[in-house]
Amino acid sequence: MRRPTTSMKRRDLLRAGGAVALTAFAGGLTACSSSGERTVSSTAVTYWDWYVSQAAWVDNEIKLFGQAHSDSPIKKTTQVTDKYADLFALASRSKTTPDIFMIPKTPTIQEQVAKKWLLPLDKWATSAWRSRFPADQFVEGVNMFGGKVYTAPFAAPAPSLQLYCHKGVFKNAGLTNADGSIQLPKTWDDVTRAAQTITTKSGGKVYGLGFGNAQNFALAWWIDLFTRGAGSPGGTNSMDFRTGAWTYGSDRNYADFLNLLLDWKKRGFVYPNSMSSSDEQARAFFSQGAFGMTVGGVWNQPTWTEAKFTDYSLVTLPSPTGSPKAFFYGPPGGSFVAISASAKEPDRAWAWLDWLYGKAAGKRWVEQGLGLSVYPENNDPSLVKFAPFAEYVGMADTAMVGPTPTVRNPAVAAVTLNAVKPDINDVAAGLYTGQLKDAGAALSELQDRMNQAQSDAVKAAAATGAKVSMADYVFADWDPTKPYVHKSA
């Protein structure tokens, strides 16, 4: 699951979350001949996703669905995550799209609706069906367009990133409480002290901290997690909607954390091969006890479980004071799967979509340690047998609905922000390797480039007739410690 951006290649897996939810469909779909006899279709409903670590859950849902709908077999294809959007676009051009599919991350869902890739669901997604979801889950500009429903939320807003702590490493360093539990760090200073203790007491054989930045995205996770805790609601993948501007340079939390990271490196607390290791390698090194702390998302847990590593605990949003000042945010509503506008038997495709959006399927998603469900009653830590995932479920209150410009003004969907390079990943890597010397200056330059690109994108959209302005990104009434209530939601 990939970062938004989440927060984001791997958080996208999720969103890596973080990004997903399901429901039960009563009764089988059958076609009747003129004689009234039941005719069973042997044509499979084709389904695409990019789930790998979540594949066992999908396969189980297909099995359960098949038991209830023997006339609607599901043919699943799991595509390569990074190629999914390209493969789907190719299938669309060749008119070979699957009947039901996880919605590609690009182009935007608004563009996909405009291209008529998605079938409106209003025939089935009646007000009664929508009422099964929590309030305010169907939102214009998110999963409704032109008043029509195209998809639905599967997951609740979720804490995208966590600080994972290796219990064995902490215990060997003496970082334990009287009851034998490990001393989980809650502040930036706590992390520093734990890293120093682990490194020193191991005689340099074990490091306090580690990551895998070979793909050039892991450092941004660290920045995102720590700066949010310090009170920067934009993290690394969004502007600060209180002012409608990117604040990498003007918000001192970014420079403060990067300077802290550089201090950790200087003092020898960081695993020395972190910049050349991949994220997958770093997760393996962590499980082997090469370092005591790493940052990642809930997607780590199934991988470690498969490798029979469960000796870890987790916290989220370490902050200078110990109490987070900003959190993780998502839009009201959400999206997961949709039906192709070219589906030959949309009623049968709907049956599978409806099953996936069922409360029972969402409950199994949580129980199997894959993420949070859109249905709050499914997110009960006491129902989760696996302790680390129960800890994650218990963090649900660190994620909430945040400002979403497309909800307040759907025309904002016409704004396309082009990639700005070097980006936050490049700046962080440059500082870490010494190619850049001044964190404050580098971050200010990045902020200026981001804000200029945003302004240019808004002007370009306005030039095409879209009624948009930079004011659409300002939510002056937002308190980042509370969910944002959209007046149109």
C-alpha positions in Angstrom: 0.0 0.0 0.0 1.4 3.5 -1.1 2.2 6.8 0.5 -0.3 9.6 0.2 0.2 9.5 -0.7 -0.7 8.7 2.0 1.0 9.2 2.3 3.5 7.2 -0.6 4.2 4.2 -3.1 3.7 1.6 -0.4 1.1 3.7 1.4 -0.8 3.6 -1.9 -0.7 -0.2 -1.6 -2.5 0.4 1.4 -3.9 3.5 1.5 -1.8 1.0 1.6 -3.4 2.0 2.7 -4.1 3.4 2.8 -7.9 2.2 0.9 -10.6 -0.5 0.8 -14.2 -1.8 2.3 -17.0 -4.6 1.8 -20.9 -5.8 2.2 -23.1 -9.0 2.1 -25.5 -9.6 -0.7 -28.5 -11.7 0.0 -29.8 -14.1 -2.5 -28.3 -15.4 -5.8 -28.7 -13.9 -9.1 -30.3 -16.1 -11.7 -31.7 -15.8 -15.1 -35.0 -17.6 -16.0 -35.9 -19.2 -19.3 -39.4 -18.9 -20.7 -40.4 -22.2 -19.1 -39.4 -20.7 -15.7 -36.4 -23.0 -15.3 -33.3 -21.6 -13.6 -30.5 -21.0 -16.1 -27.0 -20.8 -14.6 -24.5 -18.6 -16.4 -21.1 -20.2 -16.7 -19.4 -16.9 -17.7 -17.1 -15.7 -15.0 -17.2 -12.1 -13.6 -13.7 -10.8 -14.3 -12.1 -8.9 -11.4 -8.8 -7.0 -11.1 -6.9 -5.8 -8.1 -3.3 -5.1 -7.1 -3.4 -7.0 -3.8 -0.5 -9.3 -2.9 -0.3 -9.5 0.8 -4.1 -9.2 1.0 -4.6 -11.9 -1.6 -5.7 -14.6 1.0 -8.5 -12.3 2.1 -9.7 -11.8 -1.5 -9.5 -15.5 -2.3 -11.5 -16.3 0.8 -14.2 -13.8 -0.1 -14.3 -15.3 -3.6 -14.8 -18.7 -2.0 -17.6 -17.5 0.3 -19.2 -15.5 -2.5 -19.2 -18.6 -4.7 -20.9 -20.6 -2.0 -23.8 -18.1 -2.0 -23.7 -17.4 -5.7 -22.8 -20.5 -7.5 -24.0 -19.0 -10.8 -21.5 -16.2 -10.6 -17.9 -17.5 -10.6 -15.2 -14.8 -10.1 -12.1 -14.8 -12.2 -9.4 -12.8 -10.3 -6.4 -11.2 -11.9 -3.8 -9.5 -9.6 -1.8 -7.0 -11.5 1.6 -5.5 -10.6 1.0 -2.5 -8.3 3.3 0.0 -10.1 1.9 -1.1 -13.5 -1.8 -1.3 -12.6 -2.8 2.2 -13.9 -1.0 1.7 -17.3 -2.4 -1.8 -17.7 -5.9 -0.6 -17.0 -5.6 2.3 -19.4 -4.4 -0.2 -22.1 -7.3 -2.5 -21.3 -9.7 0.5 -21.7 -8.3 1.4 -25.0 -8.6 -2.2 -26.3 -12.1 -2.6 -24.7 -11.0 -5.5 -22.5 -11.5 -4.0 -19.1 -12.6 -6.4 -16.3 -16.2 -6.3 -15.2 -15.2 -5.1 -11.7 -11.9 -3.6 -10.6 -10.0 -1.6 -8.0 -10.1 1.9 -9.2 -6.7 3.0 -10.6 -4.9 5.8 -8.8 -4.3 7.6 -12.1 -5.9 9.3 -13.8 -8.1 10.9 -11.2 -11.4 9.3 -10.5 -13.0 12.4 -11.9 -11.2 11.9 -15.2 -12.1 8.2 -15.2 -15.8 9.1 -14.9 -15.4 11.7 -17.6 -13.8 9.0 -19.9 -16.8 6.8 -19.1 -14.7 4.0 -17.7 -17.0 3.6 -14.6 -20.7 2.6 -14.6 -23.1 4.6 -12.4 -24.4 2.4 -9.6 -27.7 4.2 -8.9 -29.8 1.3 -10.2 -28.5 -0.7 -7.2 -26.9 1.8 -4.8 -30.3 3.1 -3.6 -30.8 5.3 -0.6 -31.6 2.1 1.4 -28.3 0.5 0.4 -26.3 3.7 1.1 -27.9 3.9 4.6 -26.1 0.8 5.6 -22.9 2.9 5.7 -22.0 5.4 8.4 -23.3 8.9 7.8 -21.7 11.3 5.2 -20.0 8.5 3.2 -21.4 9.4 -0.2 -19.9 12.8 -1.3 -20.0 14.7 -4.5 -16.4 15.0 -5.8 -15.2 11.9 -4.0 -17.4 9.0 -5.0 -20.4 10.8 -6.5 -20.2 12.8 -9.7 -23.1 14.7 -11.2 -25.3 13.3 -8.5 -24.5 9.7 -9.5 -22.8 7.1 -7.3 -19.8 5.4 -8.9 -18.1 3.7 -6.0 -18.2 3.5 -2.2 -15.8 3.7 0.8 -14.3 0.4 2.1 -11.9 1.7 4.8 -12.1 4.3 7.5 -9.4 7.1 7.5 -6.4 5.2 9.0 -3.1 6.0 10.6 -0.8 5.7 7.6 2.5 5.3 9.3 3.8 3.9 12.6 7.1 3.6 14.4 7.8 -0.1 14.9 9.9 -1.2 17.8 11.6 -4.6 18.0 10.8 -6.1 21.5 13.8 -8.3 21.6 16.2 -5.5 20.8 14.5 -3.2 23.4 14.7 -5.9 26.1 18.4 -6.6 25.4 19.1 -2.9 25.8 17.2 -2.9 29.1 14.4 -0.6 27.8 11.7 -2.3 29.7 9.0 -1.4 32.3 8.5 -3.0 35.7 5.9 -5.4 34.1 8.4 -6.6 31.4 6.8 -4.6 28.6 9.1 -2.4 26.5 9.4 1.3 27.0 7.6 2.6 23.8 8.9 6.0 22.8 6.3 8.8 22.6 8.5 11.9 22.2 11.3 12.8 19.8 13.6 12.8 22.9 12.4 9.3 23.8 13.3 8.1 20.3 16.8 9.6 20.6 17.4 8.1 24.1 16.2 4.6 22.9 18.3 4.8 19.8 21.4 5.8 21.9 20.8 3.1 24.5 20.3 0.3 21.9 23.4 1.3 20.0 25.6 1.8 23.0 24.6 -1.3 25.0 25.0 -3.6 22.0 28.6 -2.3 21.5 27.6 -1.0 18.0 26.4 -4.4 16.9 22.8 -3.3 16.8 21.6 0.1 15.7 18.8 2.1 17.2 17.2 3.1 13.9 17.1 1.8 10.3 15.2 2.1 7.1 15.5 1.2 3.4 15.7 4.2 1.1 17.0 2.7 -2.1 13.7 3.4 -3.8 13.9 7.0 -2.5 10.7 7.1 -0.6 11.4 5.9 3.0 12.9 9.1 4.3 9.7 10.9 3.5 7.8 8.5 5.7 10.0 9.5 8.7 9.5 13.2 7.9 5.7 12.7 7.6 5.3 10.7 10.8 7.4 13.0 13.0 6.3 16.4 11.6 2.6 15.5 11.9 3.1 14.6 15.5 4.7 18.0 16.0 1.7 19.8 14.5 2.3 20.0 10.7 -1.0 18.7 9.2 0.3 18.6 5.6 3.0 16.1 6.4 5.0 15.4 3.2 2.2 15.0 0.7 -0.1 17.9 1.1 -0.2 21.6 1.6 -1.4 23.0 5.0 -5.0 23.7 4.3 -5.2 26.2 7.1 -3.4 28.6 4.8 -3.7 26.9 1.4 0.0 26.7 0.9 3.0 24.3 1.1 5.0 25.1 4.2 8.2 23.0 4.0 10.3 26.1 4.7 8.1 28.3 6.8 7.0 25.6 9.3 10.1 24.9 11.4 9.0 21.3 12.2 10.4 20.1 8.9 13.9 21.6 9.4 13.9 20.6 13.1 13.2 16.9 12.3 15.7 16.7 9.4 18.4 18.2 11.6 17.5 15.6 14.3 17.7 12.8 11.7 21.2 14.1 10.7 22.2 14.2 14.4 21.1 10.5 14.7 23.3 9.7 11.7 26.3 11.6 13.0 26.1 9.9 16.4 26.0 6.5 14.8 22.5 5.5 15.7 21.3 4.7 12.2 21.9 1.4 10.4 24.8 2.4 8.0 23.4 0.6 4.9 20.0 2.3 5.1 20.4 4.5 2.0 21.4 1.5 -0.2 18.9 -1.0 1.2 15.4 -1.5 -0.3 12.4 -1.2 1.9 11.9 -5.0 1.7 15.5 -5.6 2.8 15.1 -3.1 5.7 12.0 -4.9 6.9 13.9 -8.2 6.9 16.9 -6.6 8.7 14.5 -5.2 11.3 12.9 -8.6 11.9 16.5 -10.1 12.3 17.3 -7.5 15.0 19.8 -5.4 13.1 18.1 -2.3 14.4 15.5 -1.5 17.0 13.1 1.0 15.3 11.8 1.6 11.8 9.0 3.5 10.2 6.4 1.9 8.0 2.7 1.1 7.6 0.4 -1.7 8.5 1.4 -3.4 5.3 4.5 -4.5 7.1 2.6 -6.8 9.4 1.4 -9.5 7.0 4.9 -9.7 5.5 6.4 -10.2 9.0 3.7 -12.7 10.0 4.5 -14.7 6.9 8.2 -14.8 8.0 7.0 -15.8 11.5 8.3 -12.6 13.1 5.8 -11.2 15.6 8.1 -9.8 18.3 7.4 -6.1 17.8 5.2 -3.3 19.0 4.2 0.0 17.6 3.4 3.6 18.3 2.3 6.5 16.0 2.9 10.2 15.7 5.9 10.7 18.1 5.9 14.4 19.0 8.2 16.8 20.9 5.7 16.9 23.8 4.3 13.3 23.7 0.9 14.5 22.6 0.3 14.7 18.8 -0.6 18.1 17.5 -1.8 17.0 14.1 -3.0 13.6 12.7 -3.7 11.7 9.5 -6.5 12.9 7.3 -8.6 11.5 4.6 -11.6 12.8 2.6 -15.2 12.1 3.6 -16.4 9.0 1.8 -13.9 7.1 -0.2 -13.5 4.6 -3.0 -12.4 1.1 -3.6 -14.0 -0.9 -6.5 -16.2 0.0 -9.5 -18.0 -1.7 -12.3 -16.8 -1.2 -15.8 -19.1 0.8 -18.1 -18.6 -2.0 -20.6 -19.5 -4.9 -18.2 -21.6 -7.4 -20.2 -23.6 -8.5 -17.2 -23.6 -5.6 -14.7 -26.2 -7.2 -12.4 -23.8 -10.1 -11.7 -20.8 -7.7 -11.3 -22.9 -5.7 -8.8 -23.5 -8.9 -6.8 -19.7 -9.2 -6.3 -19.2 -5.5 -5.6 -22.0 -5.6 -3.1 -20.4 -8.6 -1.4 -17.1 -6.8 -1.1 -18.8 -3.8 0.5 -20.6 -5.9 3.1 -20.1 -5.5 6.8 -19.1 -9.2 7.1 -16.4 -8.9 4.5 -15.1 -5.8 6.2 -15.0 -7.6 9.6 -12.9 -10.4 8.1 -10.6 -7.7 6.6 -9.9 -6.3 10.1 -9.7 -9.8 11.8 -7.1 -10.8 9.3 -5.0 -7.8 10.2 -5.2 -5.9 6.9 -6.7 -2.6 7.8 -9.6 -0.6 9.2 -13.2 -1.0 8.1 -15.5 1.8 7.1 -17.9 0.3 9.6 -16.8 1.5 13.1 -18.1 -1.6 14.9 -15.6 -3.7 12.9 -12.7 -1.8 14.4 -12.7 -3.2 17.8 -9.2 -4.2 19.1 -10.8 -6.8 21.4 -11.9 -8.8 18.4 -8.3 -8.9 17.0 -6.3 -11.9 18.2 -2.9 -10.7 16.8 -1.5 -8.2 19.4 0.4 -5.9 17.0 -2.6 -5.4 14.8 -4.8 -4.9 17.8 -2.4 -2.0 18.7 -2.9 -0.6 15.2 -6.7 -0.9 15.4 -6.5 0.9 18.7 -4.9 3.9 16.9 -8.0 4.5 14.8 -8.6 7.8 16.5 -5.4 9.2 15.1 -7.0 9.4 11.7 -9.9 11.6 10.8 -11.7 13.4 8.0 -9.8 16.5 6.8 -10.4 19.4 4.4 -11.0 18.2 0.9 -11.1 21.0 -1.8 -13.0 18.9 -4.3 -15.8 18.4 -1.9 -16.3 22.2 -1.3 -15.7 22.9 -5.0 -15.9 20.0 -7.4 -14.3 22.1 -10.1 -11.0 21.7 -8.3 -10.8 18.3 -9.9 -9.7 20.1 -13.1 -6.5 21.3 -11.4 -3.5 19.0 -12.2 -0.4 19.6 -10.1 2.6 18.5 -12.1 5.4 16.7 -10.4 8.0 19.0 -8.9 11.6 17.8 -8.9 13.6 17.7 -6.8 10.9 16.7 -4.4 10.9 16.1 -0.6 12.4 12.7 -1.1 15.3 14.2 -3.1 15.8 17.0 -0.6 15.9 14.6 2.3 18.3 12.3 0.5 20.5 15.2 -0.5 20.7 16.4 3.1 21.3 12.9 4.5 24.2 12.2 2.1 25.7 15.6 2.5 25.1 16.8 -1.0 22.9 19.5 0.5 24.2 21.4 3.6 21.4 23.7 4.8 18.1 22.0 5.6 16.3 25.4 6.1 17.4 26.7 2.7 16.7 23.5 0.8 13.2 23.3 2.3 12.4 26.9 1.6 13.4 26.5 -2.1 11.2 23.4 -2.3 8.3 25.3 -0.7 8.7 28.0 -3.3 8.7 25.6 -6.2 5.7 23.7 -4.8 3.6 26.9 -4.3 4.6 28.2 -7.7 3.6 24.9 -9.3 0.3 24.9 -7.4 -0.4 28.5 -8.6 0.4 27.6 -12.2 -1.9 24.6 -12.1 -4.8 26.6 -10.8 -4.2 29.3 -13.5 -4.0 26.6 -16.2 -7.3 25.0 -15.0 -9.0 28.4 -14.9 -7.8 29.2 -18.4 -9.8 26.1 -19.6 -13.0 27.5 -18.0 -12.8 25.8 -14.6 -14.1 28.1 -11.9 -11.2 27.7 -9.5 -8.8 29.8 -7.5 -6.1 29.4 -4.8 -8.8 30.4 -2.3 -10.3 26.9 -2.9 -7.4 25.5 -0.9 -7.8 27.7 2.2 -9.8 26.3 5.1 -9.2 29.0 7.7 -11.7 27.5 10.1 -9.9 24.1 10.4 -8.6 22.9 13.7 -6.2 20.0 12.8 -7.0 18.2 16.1 -10.6 17.7 15.1 -12.4 16.1 12.1 -13.4 18.7 9.5 -17.1 19.0 8.7 -17.7 19.8 5.1 -20.8 21.9 4.7 -21.7 20.1 1.5 -21.3 16.6 3.0 
